[in-house]
Amino acid sequence: MMEGNYVLDPAITSFFAERKEAWRKKNISASMHEDAVKEKEQECEQVFALANWLPDAAKRAGQISVSTHPCTFSHPSARKNTNGYASSIIAHNKPSADGFLRAGNVNVKPDALGNAAALDVYKFLHLELEDGQTLLSHIEQESELVKSLLSLPNLGYQALRDGFLNMVRSDQEDVSSSKIKQVYFPIADGEYHLLSLLTHSGHLYELRRRLDGLRFGEDVKQARECRKQNQFYANGYREIYGLTTIGFGGTKPQNISVLNNQNAGKAHLLSSLPPALKSRETRLPKSDFFKECFTAWQAKEVLDALHRLFTSEHNNIHIRDGRDYRIQQYVDLVIERMWQVRFALTEYQGELASDLPLEQKIWLYPEFESQRSEQDEWLDEIVRYISRGLLRHYNKGKVIASPVLLADEELLAIEKVVSNSKELLR
């Protein structure tokens, strides 16, 4: 397409061709006389001639404000308030490999809001030209292409440029709106910042684009069909569960923003339910396994049986064998709890307790597994822990109402039985 003495960029040519076609469909009908059709054709050419269309577009450009965080997503009427118009926020953040989902780290085009009748100007300024830049970028940089485009006979280049740049000019002073969700954020000395919470619409609709690609892409359709037919599909597919679709603007999505209008006012929300935590029945030790993970009440049946033997009027081989049997039962309960704690520790993702005695760490923590099988010093300490634990549970565990004072023979018997289970404690 030639205009004046230069060739327009193909993107600009296509833009005007589409606009002209839409105008003809609206203003020319099949029942019209041939002369009337020719008259409308001439009118169409006049309307979209650069000398006519550009000045009109430059005037209307100020009715649209480019914004990365349109306030209208919080409330459709937030754009205009008693203080005039709320500020159009344009975030110019630089990308950084910091792992955060934020402005600058996702490559999206800015949004715009304002008079829906001026959306054609927004589309015009955001045309991607042959060099990969938008027409708006060329206007900001004052490239030779733009100077040729805007330098028309009897028209001031600077006036047209300033008119188009009104779309991206931010206010001198930031102005919020009472209709925007706000929060007081505490700072030093008992003071607060009043923050206005805004939606990054570029991120919102980039999320929808990616989700729709995952759910409705051609590969996904083929994979789902293979699954339906019980056929093998090498690449498989991914499914996103718990999505919610939210609407902005009702029947007039164009009143919210350009991106909102392009997506029919529909966006997807990922599930934000709290995680379903699996309760852990086994308590992990912080300072002492024998005080925190194994209580007297867990050995109540054994302690009651021992108490009956300790208070017996007889002292024979049967009583002593019964005593050793009950002590071994106590040791078995400790070993059972030991394995429960070891298994829980292998699945534990948090930071392990540092106050636990070294011998108990070697005994329980998974990273000491090789050390458990190669050393014995820690094992002697564990034997003493178990022996003292049984005595403490019997005397002070509040399970036995009136414990008897044990003789040295019983104390030695406890340590002997526990020592016989050394290898089971590794």
N, C-alpha and C positions, 0 to 999 in steps of 0.2 A: 504494500500500500504506500503510495507516494503522498506526501503532504508538503506543499511548498516545494523546496528544492532538495529535500532529503527523504530517505527511506525510513519509515517507522520500524521499530523493533517488531518481530513477529508476534510477540505477546500482546503488544498494544494493538496491532492490527486485528488479532483474534478477539480482543476485548470489544472493540468497536463493532466488529462484525456481529457478535452475539447481541450487543445492545440494539443494533439496528434491526436485527431479526425479531427480537422481542417487541420492539416498537411497532414493526409492521403487523405482527400478529394481533396486536392490541388495537391498531387504528385502521387496518385495511381488511375489508371483508370481501367474500367472493361475489356478493350481490352488487358491489359498487361499480359504477360506470368506468370505462377505461380512462377517460379524462380525469376523473376524480382520483383514480389510482395513481396516475402520473403526478397529479398535484401532491398527493400524500408522499410519494417517493421523493419529490423535491423537498418537501418539508422535512422529511427524515434526514436527508443529506445536510440540510441547513442546521437542524438540531444537533447533529453529531459532528459537524465541522469543528475542527480544533479551535478556530477563532471564536466560535460560539460556545462550545461545550466546556473548554478549559476555564474561562472566566467564571462561568456559572458553578463549575465544580470547585474552584478555589474559594468561592464565597461559601459554599455549603460544607467545605471541609471542617470548618470550626464547629459544626453541629455534631461531629463525631470526635470522640477522645480515645486515643490509644491507651490501653491500660493492661498491665499484666495481672492486676488484682481488682477486677470490677466490683464496685460496692453493691451493685444491683443484685448480686447473688445472695446477699444477706437480706435485702428487701427491695422489691421493684421500685419503690418510691424513694430509696436512699439517695438517688442521684441528685435530686433537688430538695432543698430544705429551706428553712427560714434564713439561713446564712448565704443563700445562693446555691451554687453547685458544689457537691463534694469533690474533693481532689481526685484526679485520675493518677493513680500510682503506677509508675513504670520502674520496675526493679531491674537494675543493670548489674547483676551479680556475675562475677567471673567463675568459671568452672574450677572445681578443686576435687582431688581424689580423697575427700574426707568421709565418704560413705553415707552422706546425708541426702535425703530427697528434698531438694530446695531449689529456689530460683538460681539458674546458672548451671546446675548440674544435669538438667534435662533440656535438650535442645527443642524448644517449642516456639512458635510464632506468638507475638503479643496479641491480645484480644482488643476489642474496642466496644464502646457503648455510646449511646446517644440517639439522635433522630434516625429512625429506620429508613426514612426517605433518602438519607445520604449514604446508605450502605454501598451504593455503586462507586462512590468516591473512594471509600476504604478499599474496595476490591481493586480499583484502578491503581492506587498508590502501592498496593502490595503485589502487583504483578511481578513475577520473576522473569527477568530479562535474560538475554542470551549469555551474559557473563555470570549468571548465577545470583546477582544482586537484585533487590527489589527496586522498583522505581522510586520509592520513598528514600532509599539509601542513596540513590543517585542525586535526588533533590538536596538531601542533607550535605552531600559532598560537593555539590555544584559541578557535576561532571559535564563534559562537552556535550554528551547526549542530551542532558536536561536543558542545557543552554540553547541547543538547537530546537528542542521541543517547545520550550516556553517563550522563546524569542519570536513572537508572531507580530505581523504588521499591526501598528496602532495599539499594541498591548505592552505594558511594562513587565519585563522579566521579573524584577524584584517583587512587584506586587503579587504576581501569580505565585512565586516561590513562597513568599510570606503567608499567603492564604493557605496553601497546602500544608505548610509546617504548623499551622494552628492545630492540626490533628494530633501532633505529638508534643505540643508545648504543655508542660505541667504548670500548675499554679505557683505563684511566688510563695504562698504560704499554704501549708497543708490544712485542709478543712475536712472535718469528719461530719458524721450525721448521727442524729439520735436514733435512727433506725438500724444502725450497724451494731452488731453484737460487740460489746465492750467489756473489758476486764481491768481491774486495778492490779497492777503488778508492783509488789513491794521493792523499794530500793533502800539505800542507807538513810539513817537518821529519821526513821519513821515516815518517810515520804513515799509517794507512789507515782508510777507512770500510768496514765490512762491509755490503754492499748485498744485499737480498733481491729477486730479480727476480720480478715478479708480472705476470700477464696482465690487461689491461683488457678484461674480457669484453664490456662494452658496445660497444667498438670492434670487437671480433672478430665479433660477430653483426650489427652494423650493416654491416660489410663484406660479410658473407654476404647480407644483405637486398638491398643494392645490386647485388651481382654476380648474384644470382638474378633481379633485375628486368631487368638487361641481357641475361641469357641466356634467360629463360623468360617475359618479359612478352608480353601479347597482340599488341602491335605487332611484336615480334620473331618470334613464331610466324607472323604473316601475311607478314612480309618473307621468312622462310625458305621458306615455301610458294611465294611468288612466284619465288624463286630456283630452287627445285626444278622449277617449271613453266616456267622460262625466261621469266618475265614481268617487266615493269617495275614497280618499287616506288619511289615518289618519295623517301621518307624514308630508305631504307636501314636498316642496323643495324650494331651493333658486336659484335665477338667478342673474348673474353678467352681467350688460349691459355696453356697451361702451368699450369693450376690443379691444386692438390692438395687433396684432402679429408682432414681429420684428425678422428679421433673422440676424445671425452673421456667416460670413465665406462663404456664397454662397454655391457652390457645394463642398467645402472642409471645413466642420465645424471642422474637426480634427485639422486644423491649428490654431484654436482659443484657444481651451482648451479641456480637457477631458470631463468635464461636458457638454460643448457645443456640443461635438460630440455625447455623449450619448442621448442628446435631439434633435438630428438632426438640431441643430443650430437655433431652434425656441424658443422664449420666449414671455411671455404675458406682456403687459403694461396696467395698470389700467388707466381709464380716468382721466386726470388732468386738465379738463376744470374748469374755475372759477365758483363758485356757482351762480345760477340765483337768484339774490336778488330781493325781492319784495319791490317796492317803498312804503314808508309810507307817506300817504297824510297828516296825522296829525302830527304837530310839537309838540314835547314834551317840557315842560317848564324847563328852567335851573335856572332862578332867579325870574321870575314873570310871572304867567299865563296871566295876563291882558295886558302885554306888548309884549309877545312873541307868544301867541296862539290865541289871539282874537284882531284883528286890527279894526280900524275905517272903513276900506274899506269893511270889512265883514258885517258891519251894515249900509252901505251907504244908502240903501233905507229907513231904519227906521229914520236915522239922517236927511235925506232930508224932510221926512214927519213931524218930530218934528220941524224943522226949519220953515216950512210953518205955523205951529200952533203958534210958538213963535213970528213970525212977523205979525200975524193977528191983524187987528185993533179991533177985537171983543174979549170980555172976558166974555163968558157965559158958561152955563153948558155943552153945546155941545163941545165947544172948550176944556174945562177941561177934559171931558170924552175922547175926541180924544187924548189929551196929555197923559192921563194915559194908554190908549190902546197902544200907540206907545212905551211908557216906558216898558210896559209888553212884547211887542214884542222884545225889546232889551234884557230883562231878559231871554226870551225864547231862543234867539240865544246863550246867554251865557251858558244856561243849556244844549243846544244841543252840543256845543263845549266841555262842561265839560264831557259829556258821551263819546264823541269821544276820549278825552284824557284818561279817565279812562280805556276804552277798550284797547287802544294802550298800556297803562302801564301794563295791565295784561299779554300781550303777549311779552313785552319787556324783553330781556335776559341780557341786559347790566347793568352797575352801574347807579343807579338813582342819580339825582342831589342833592347835599347837601346844595346848596345855596338857595333853595326855602324856603320861610317863613314857619314856623311850621303850621300855620293855613291853608296854601295852600296844604301842605303835607297831613294833616288830610283830607282835602276836596277831594284830587285827588288820593293819593297813595292807592293801594289795601290793604296793611298791616294795614291801619288805619280804615278799614271798620267798625269794632265794635265800635271804639272810636267815629266815626261820629254819630252813633245812640244813644250814651250814654251821650254825652256832647253837650253844646250849646255855650260856649264862643267863639269857633273858628268860629261859624256860624255868630255871630254878626260882626266879622271882615270881613268875606266874603261879607256880605251885604254892608259894607262901601267900600270895594274894588270895587264892581259892581257899586255903586252910583258914586264914584269918577271916575271910568272908563268911564261911560257914559258922564260925564261932560268933561273929558279930550278929549274924541273922538269928542265931539261936538265943543269944543273950539280950540283944537290944533291938531285934526286929519287930517287937510288939506282936509277934504271932504267938509266942509262948507266954502265957500269963505269968507263970512262976518257974523260970528256968532254974535248974540245979547248978551248983558250982562243980565244974568238971575237974576230974583228977588228971595228973600228968599222963596216965595211961590212955585216956581218951584223946588227949592232945596229940600224942605220938601216933595213935591209930589213925587219926584224921590225916596227918601229913604222910603216913605210909601209904594209905589208900590213894590219895591224890597223886603221889609220886609214881605209883604203878600205872597211871594214865598219861604219863608225860608225852609219849609218842602220839597219843590221840589229840593232844593240845597243840601240836605243831601246825 
